[in-house]
Amino acid sequence: MLEASETYWNPGKTRFWSDEGVPLVIDRREGYHLHDVSGHTLIDVHLNGGTYNLGHRNPEVVAAVTKATERFDVGNHHFPSIARTALAEALVRTAPRGLTKVIYGSGGGEAIDIAIKSARHATKRRKIVSIVKAYHGHTGLAVGTGDDRFSRMFLADQPADFPHVEFNDLAAMADALRGDDVAAVIMETIPATYGFPMPAPGYLAAVKRLCEEHGTLYIADEVQTGLGRTGELWAITKHSVEPDILVTGKGLSGGLYPITAVLASDRAAAWLTEDGFGHISTFGGAELGCVAALTTLDVTLRASTRDNVAARSEQFEAGLRAVKAEFGDWLVGIRKDGLVVGLEFAHAEGAKYVMRRLYEGGVWAIFSTLDPRVLQYKPGLLVTAELAADILERTRTAVRLSRDDVR
């Protein structure tokens, strides 16, 4: 299988994971467990960036999509649709104040492209400010907002149009906006691929005020941090920020049918009235995806789900603090908001060592691509207390063994 994958699919990725000691080919999956083709079972705390917030093949989402196939398919993107309209109404109803329209995509990068195009149309400006070590996807405009590791490869590194400033540096952000020529500032509320550095108290609200002063739109990328992971449906609301544009994806799909959405203010969505054909996406807002998303929203918004996130957040907080107390020379930092967790280690590539030991011990978590000191550690919203305890014990073992590996 791996040989065929290297030949016909992606040589670089296939070789990378094999070289890292993770020759993973996923077979069966259910709940928060993965089973590979060799019979190895893993507890998933990577969740493909939050795609599987509700677990793999969540029974309620599976049932809803299966039932929907009796009536729906992808649909026709040109025409009004019951499913698309129902989801749009639900998203607006649960969104931060001021977001009134929904534009659909099929992947996160496409949704970021839509957000950028909307901001440029609304402001008649080109420049988009993002943070150093940002990641917002790999499509045409999105890749320009991210780290130059990826933008340079495809000749998309354009610092004049896509300047980057350090995260949590308010003075640098103020300087970037000083010329009144920036269409939008785009940030993940907690930058995921950068290892989940937490926004300083008041930072995001201060950036929003700067945007308002300079006629710049604020784009909140909630593709990974949204949909209940921090205890609120949208992480940005915890910072008292009302964005002009909010992007959601990954978990919105319920892990079953690709769908992303851009929630926009009247100003940012003005092009929809001017020319509704301004963005066309055959699979954006596919009707089966809308059904999956509606069910996902329903499960996520339940009081029982919110209560579970709060309880598991406390459990992981206590458990990880205990591990850090025991191995504080190796596990040197815990970056955490709800079930968004980054574990920082005392080695330039420490998270890779821990990732391998976790894999061997039956847990799948992934290192942060743009800061491999930090392990992305993202338990699911419906994880039970018993499973959480199991994950924490396996984590303790992996931390101990990986510390010995680098000595």
Residue pairs with C-beta under 8 A, 6 or more apart in sequence:
1 25
1 37
2 14
2 18
2 23
2 25
5 14
5 25
6 14
6 15
17 23
17 24
20 352
20 355
20 356
21 356
21 359
21 360
22 355
22 356
22 359
24 36
24 42
24 359
24 364
25 36
25 37
25 38
26 34
26 35
26 36
26 37
27 35
27 36
27 37
28 34
28 35
29 35
29 44
29 56
29 57
30 55
30 56
30 57
31 55
31 56
31 57
32 43
32 44
32 45
32 52
32 55
32 56
32 379
32 380
32 382
32 383
32 387
33 41
33 42
33 43
33 44
33 56
34 41
34 42
34 43
34 44
34 56
34 364
35 41
35 42
36 42
40 362
41 362
42 359
42 362
42 363
42 364
43 362
43 363
43 364
43 387
43 390
43 391
43 394
44 52
44 56
44 364
44 380
45 363
45 364
45 365
45 377
45 378
45 379
45 380
45 391
46 364
46 365
46 366
46 376
46 378
47 53
47 378
47 380
48 250
48 255
49 192
49 223
49 224
49 250
49 378
50 223
50 224
50 225
50 227
50 229
50 250
50 251
50 378
51 250
51 251
51 253
51 255
52 251
52 255
52 380
53 227
53 228
53 229
53 251
53 255
53 296
53 300
53 380
53 381
54 61
54 251
54 254
54 255
54 296
54 299
54 300
54 380
54 381
54 382
55 255
55 380
55 382
56 255
57 255
57 256
58 254
58 255
58 256
58 296
58 299
60 295
60 298
60 299
61 254
61 255
61 256
61 292
61 295
61 296
61 299
62 256
64 291
64 292
64 294
64 295
65 254
65 256
65 257
65 288
65 291
65 292
65 295
68 83
68 287
68 288
68 291
69 288
72 83
72 287
72 288
72 291
73 287
73 288
74 282
74 283
74 286
74 287
74 288
75 81
75 83
75 84
75 285
75 286
75 287
77 280
77 281
77 282
77 283
77 284
77 285
81 285
81 287
81 290
82 287
83 287
83 288
83 290
83 291
83 294
84 104
84 285
84 287
84 290
86 290
86 294
87 102
87 261
87 285
87 290
87 293
87 294
87 297
88 101
88 102
88 261
90 294
90 297
91 102
91 248
91 261
91 263
91 297
92 99
92 100
92 101
92 102
92 263
94 233
94 297
94 301
95 234
95 246
95 263
96 234
96 236
96 237
96 241
96 242
96 243
96 246
97 242
98 242
98 244
98 265
99 243
99 245
99 246
99 263
99 264
99 265
100 264
100 265
100 266
100 269
101 263
101 264
101 265
101 266
101 269
101 272
102 261
102 262
102 263
102 264
103 114
103 118
103 261
103 262
103 264
103 269
103 272
103 279
103 284
104 259
104 260
104 261
104 262
104 281
104 284
104 285
105 111
105 113
105 114
105 249
105 259
105 260
105 261
105 262
105 281
105 284
106 258
106 259
106 260
106 281
106 283
106 284
106 286
106 289
107 137
107 139
107 249
107 258
107 260
108 136
108 137
108 142
108 223
108 247
108 249
108 250
108 260
109 136
109 137
109 138
109 139
109 142
109 143
110 137
110 139
110 142
110 260
110 281
110 284
111 137
111 223
111 247
111 248
111 249
111 260
111 261
111 262
112 136
112 137
112 139
112 141
112 142
112 145
112 186
112 221
112 247
113 137
113 139
113 140
113 141
113 142
114 262
114 279
115 184
115 186
115 219
115 245
115 247
115 262
115 264
116 128
116 141
116 142
116 145
116 183
116 184
116 186
116 219
117 141
117 271
117 278
117 279
118 245
118 262
118 264
118 268
118 269
118 271
119 125
119 128
119 183
119 184
119 217
119 219
119 244
119 245
119 268
120 126
120 128
120 183
120 184
121 270
121 271
121 278
122 183
122 217
122 267
122 268
122 270
122 271
123 183
123 184
123 215
123 216
123 217
125 181
125 182
125 183
125 216
126 161
126 183
127 160
127 161
127 162
127 163
127 181
127 182
127 183
128 141
128 144
128 145
128 161
128 162
128 182
128 183
128 184
128 185
128 186
129 162
129 163
129 164
129 165
129 173
129 176
129 177
129 182
129 184
129 185
129 186
129 216
130 136
130 145
130 146
130 162
130 164
130 165
130 185
130 186
130 187
131 164
131 165
131 166
131 167
131 187
131 191
131 194
132 147
132 164
132 165
132 166
132 167
133 147
133 167
133 191
133 193
133 194
133 370
133 371
134 145
134 146
134 147
134 164
134 186
134 187
134 188
134 191
134 193
134 194
135 146
135 147
135 188
135 191
135 192
135 193
135 194
135 369
135 370
136 142
136 145
136 146
136 186
136 188
136 221
137 143
137 146
138 146
138 150
140 156
143 150
143 151
143 154
143 156
144 151
144 156
144 157
144 158
144 161
144 162
145 162
145 186
147 193
147 370
148 157
149 370
151 157
151 158
151 162
163 176
165 172
165 173
165 175
165 176
166 172
167 187
167 191
167 194
167 197
167 199
168 197
168 199
168 200
168 203
170 203
170 206
170 207
170 210
173 185
173 207
173 210
174 210
176 182
177 185
177 210
177 211
177 213
177 214
177 216
178 214
180 214
180 215
182 214
182 216
183 216
183 217
184 211
184 216
184 217
184 218
184 219
184 244
184 245
185 207
185 210
185 211
185 216
185 217
185 218
185 219
186 219
186 221
187 204
187 207
187 219
187 220
187 221
188 221
188 222
188 223
188 224
188 225
189 199
189 204
189 220
189 221
189 222
189 225
189 226
189 235
189 236
189 239
190 196
190 197
190 198
190 199
190 224
190 225
190 230
190 235
190 337
190 340
191 197
192 224
192 225
192 340
192 368
192 376
193 368
193 369
193 370
194 368
194 370
194 371
195 335
195 342
195 344
195 368
195 370
195 371
195 373
195 374
195 376
196 335
196 336
196 340
196 341
196 342
196 368
196 374
196 376
197 335
197 342
198 335
198 336
198 337
199 239
204 236
204 239
204 241
205 239
205 240
205 241
207 218
208 218
208 241
208 242
208 243
210 216
211 217
211 218
211 244
217 244
217 245
217 267
217 268
218 241
218 243
218 244
218 245
219 243
219 244
219 245
219 246
219 247
220 234
220 236
220 241
220 243
220 245
220 246
220 247
221 247
222 234
222 235
222 236
222 246
222 247
222 248
223 247
223 248
223 249
223 250
223 260
224 250
224 340
225 235
225 337
225 340
226 233
226 234
226 235
226 246
226 248
226 251
227 233
227 248
227 250
227 251
227 252
227 296
227 297
227 300
228 300
228 301
228 305
228 306
228 309
228 381
229 235
229 251
229 309
229 338
229 339
229 340
229 378
229 381
230 238
230 337
230 338
230 339
230 340
231 238
231 306
231 309
231 310
231 313
231 337
231 338
232 238
233 300
233 301
234 246
234 248
235 337
235 340
236 243
236 246
238 337
244 264
244 265
244 267
244 268
245 262
245 263
245 264
245 265
245 268
246 262
246 263
246 264
247 260
247 261
247 262
247 263
248 260
248 261
248 263
249 259
249 260
249 261
250 260
251 296
251 300
252 259
252 260
252 261
252 293
252 296
252 297
253 259
253 289
253 292
253 293
253 296
254 292
254 293
254 295
254 296
256 292
257 286
257 288
257 289
257 291
257 292
258 283
258 286
258 289
259 284
259 285
259 286
259 289
259 290
259 292
259 293
260 284
261 285
261 293
271 278
271 279
272 278
283 289
299 305
300 381
305 381
305 382
308 381
308 382
308 383
309 338
309 339
309 381
310 338
311 385
312 339
312 379
312 383
312 385
312 388
313 336
313 338
313 339
315 385
315 388
315 389
315 392
316 336
316 339
316 341
316 379
316 388
316 392
317 336
319 388
319 389
319 392
319 395
320 331
320 334
320 336
320 341
320 343
320 392
320 395
321 334
322 396
323 331
323 392
323 395
323 396
323 399
324 331
324 332
324 334
326 396
327 399
327 400
327 403
329 346
329 403
330 345
330 346
330 350
330 399
330 402
330 403
331 343
331 344
331 345
331 346
331 399
332 344
332 345
332 346
333 342
333 343
333 344
333 374
334 341
334 342
334 343
334 344
335 341
335 342
335 343
335 344
335 374
336 342
339 378
339 379
339 380
339 381
340 378
341 376
341 377
341 378
341 379
342 368
342 374
342 375
342 376
342 377
343 351
343 354
343 374
343 375
343 377
344 350
344 373
344 374
345 351
345 353
345 354
345 373
345 374
345 375
345 402
346 373
347 353
347 373
347 406
348 372
348 373
349 367
349 372
349 373
350 372
350 373
350 375
350 402
350 406
351 367
351 368
351 372
351 373
351 374
351 375
351 376
352 367
352 372
353 402
353 405
353 406
354 365
354 367
354 375
354 398
354 399
354 402
355 365
355 366
355 367
355 375
356 402
357 397
357 398
357 399
357 401
357 402
357 405
358 364
358 365
358 394
358 395
358 398
360 398
361 394
361 397
361 398
362 394
363 391
363 394
363 395
363 398
365 375
365 376
365 377
365 378
366 375
366 376
367 374
367 375
367 376
368 374
368 375
368 376
377 395
379 388
379 391
383 391
